[in-house]
């Protein structure tokens, strides 16, 4: 069974600084998707960034980028130039390729605080 | 375009009662997913519906059930409520062919069992 582990329950960063959130996962599959979701106090889960496992290039979305290490089964999120609006719970998630089960497997989340 | 909408926003029930949660997917989306977010546990997959059929189910007891209507909206029913059912229930929708790569979430229903 696939698992996702986020070992940092809470993180803090100064505004305009860079922070990295860690995520490791376990799977026996070779093709899959990895995601980072943001959940602000409004509770709505917002997709931040997505990585296809068959792509070697790390995904980037503006100030958000990932460090995908397939062999190590590691998928960290780097937030550059942190803004107050980045404060939220961040969830790492695994998604199977092919849609046979269509379920996402989530980690327990990292609560990010941004200090002004 | 309207996003995924869930109702009610908050729901308070007594232990042993039944709860019904509703979800309207984004227009054109045929797949609906239900997740339970209990405090400190992340999101746990509950159910996946597509084209009116239950396609997959997570490790939850049978008192968690649901259905999908012809307009692709969905209901989640929780019978014989227990205190540990208190959680945020999130619904997501997607096109079947894009599956979990393009799932959009609603704002959830906060269920409190007292």
Boltz contact constraints between the chains, C-beta under 6 A:
constraints:
  - contact:
      token1: [A, 33]
      token2: [B, 101]
      max_distance: 6.0
  - contact:
      token1: [A, 43]
      token2: [B, 107]
      max_distance: 6.0
  - contact:
      token1: [A, 43]
      token2: [B, 108]
      max_distance: 6.0
  - contact:
      token1: [A, 44]
      token2: [B, 105]
      max_distance: 6.0
  - contact:
      token1: [A, 44]
      token2: [B, 107]
      max_distance: 6.0
  - contact:
      token1: [A, 45]
      token2: [B, 105]
      max_distance: 6.0
  - contact:
      token1: [A, 95]
      token2: [B, 100]
      max_distance: 6.0
  - contact:
      token1: [A, 99]
      token2: [B, 99]
      max_distance: 6.0
  - contact:
      token1: [A, 101]
      token2: [B, 56]
      max_distance: 6.0
  - contact:
      token1: [A, 102]
      token2: [B, 48]
      max_distance: 6.0
  - contact:
      token1: [A, 102]
      token2: [B, 99]
      max_distance: 6.0
  - contact:
      token1: [A, 102]
      token2: [B, 100]
      max_distance: 6.0
  - contact:
      token1: [A, 103]
      token2: [B, 45]
      max_distance: 6.0
  - contact:
      token1: [A, 104]
      token2: [B, 100]
      max_distance: 6.0
  - contact:
      token1: [A, 106]
      token2: [B, 42]
      max_distance: 6.0
  - contact:
      token1: [A, 106]
      token2: [B, 43]
      max_distance: 6.0
  - contact:
      token1: [A, 107]
      token2: [B, 42]
      max_distance: 6.0
  - contact:
      token1: [A, 108]
      token2: [B, 42]
      max_distance: 6.0
  - contact:
      token1: [A, 109]
      token2: [B, 42]
      max_distance: 6.0
